[in-house]
Amino acid sequence: MNGYLGVDVGSVSTNVAVVDDESRVIASLYIRTNGRPIQAVQEGMRTIAGELPPDISIHGAGTTGSARQLTGVIVGADVVKNEITAHAVAALHIMPDVQTVLEIGGQDSKIICLRDGVVTDFAMNTVCAAGTGSFLDHQASRLNIPIEQFGELSLQSKTPVRIAGRCGVFAESDMIHKQQTGHKTEDIIAGLCEALVRNYLNNVAKGKEILPPIVFQGGVAANVGIRAAFEKALKHPVTVPPYYGVMGAIGAALLAREEAARRNGVTSFRGFAVSNIKYEASSFECKGCPNCCEVVEIRMEGEVMARWGDRCGKWANSVQARRGARKGSAGSSGGDAAVADAS
C-alpha cells in the first residue's frame, strides 16, 4: 500500500495524517506542541508509525503550519505549503463544491473563500486571539467546566446573555460581571459563543462574501455551541467534516500525493526513524548588509541541514549548494524542496 504523509505544526497543536492512493485517510493524530515543535514532530512520527498497517510504504511527505519549514527539514518534505493552501485542498476534497471555509485553531483563525474550486480571497486574525481555542480553554478552566462539555452546555441555554467579544480581556471581565449578577452558566456560555462568532465575522471575515456550502474546521469546530452560533448568525447550515481537527495535515498529505505523481515516486522523505535523530535549532544575525536578517539554522546530529530567513538567500543557498555538490542533483532537489516555502 502506498501512503502519503502530511504534518501540520502550529503554536498549539501538531497534527499528522497519512492518506492512500485513493485519498482515504489511513491514520491521523492530534497532539499538543507545548512550545517544542521539534520534539512534537518526532513524537508524532513515532506514534503515527505504530498506527499504520505493516504493508504501507510512504511515497511522499508534505508539511504546513507556522513551523512548516522546520518540519520540512526534519521529515524530508517533498512539498511545503502555507496553511491557506493546505486547508483549502482538504476542504475541497471533503466537499468539492465548498465556497467558504471557516477555520479556528488554538491561537489563530482564518477564512478562505473559494469559487469553482479556486481560492479567491482569504484572511487571518492578526494580533488578537479572542475566540480561538486557547481562549476557550482558559474560560472553560475558569468556569471549572471540561472543555468537551462547553458547547453542549451552551445549547441548553434559553436566554443567552450578551457578552462583549471584541477583546479577550473585556470578554472575561464581562463574563465575571454576568456571573456576579446571577445569570445561569449555560446562558453565559451561550452568550460567549455568540460573542466570539460576532468577533470573527466583524474582524477576520470583515468584507468577505460568505456563501454556502460552508465548512467549519480546526480544533474549535468540536464546539457545537460555536457551530450553532455560526449557523444562527449566517443563516446557513455549517458542515463540520469528520477530521475537522487535522484538516491542515490532510491537505499537506494530499499535496504530497500530487507531488509524488510529478516525481514518479521519488521522495525526499527521511523515514520514521527521524523520531530518534537529534535536531537542534538556533539563529544568528547576519551583518552582511543593513537588513541585519535573523537567520534560522537547523542542524541534524551536528550537520547544518538548512538555513532560512535571509532576504538575499546568501545563507540558505550556501547550504543547498554544498549538499547538492555532495549528493548530486537528486540530493540537491530534495534539499530545495525541504526548505522552499511555496504558496
Secondary structure as GFF3:
##gff-version 3
##sequence-region A 1 343
A	DSSP	beta_strand	2	9	.	.	.	ID=ss1
A	DSSP	beta_strand	13	20	.	.	.	ID=ss2
A	DSSP	beta_strand	25	32	.	.	.	ID=ss3
A	DSSP	alpha_helix	37	51	.	.	.	ID=ss4
A	DSSP	beta_strand	57	64	.	.	.	ID=ss5
A	DSSP	alpha_helix	68	75	.	.	.	ID=ss6
A	DSSP	beta_strand	79	80	.	.	.	ID=ss7
A	DSSP	alpha_helix	83	94	.	.	.	ID=ss8
A	DSSP	beta_strand	100	104	.	.	.	ID=ss9
A	DSSP	beta_strand	109	115	.	.	.	ID=ss10
A	DSSP	beta_strand	118	124	.	.	.	ID=ss11
A	DSSP	alpha_helix	133	142	.	.	.	ID=ss12
A	DSSP	alpha_helix	147	155	.	.	.	ID=ss13
A	DSSP	alpha_helix	168	180	.	.	.	ID=ss14
A	DSSP	alpha_helix	185	202	.	.	.	ID=ss15
A	DSSP	beta_strand	214	217	.	.	.	ID=ss16
A	DSSP	three_ten_helix	219	222	.	.	.	ID=ss17
A	DSSP	alpha_helix	224	234	.	.	.	ID=ss18
A	DSSP	beta_strand	238	239	.	.	.	ID=ss19
A	DSSP	three_ten_helix	244	246	.	.	.	ID=ss20
A	DSSP	alpha_helix	247	262	.	.	.	ID=ss21
A	DSSP	three_ten_helix	272	276	.	.	.	ID=ss22
A	DSSP	beta_strand	279	285	.	.	.	ID=ss23
A	DSSP	beta_strand	294	300	.	.	.	ID=ss24
A	DSSP	beta_strand	303	308	.	.	.	ID=ss25
A	DSSP	alpha_helix	314	339	.	.	.	ID=ss26
###
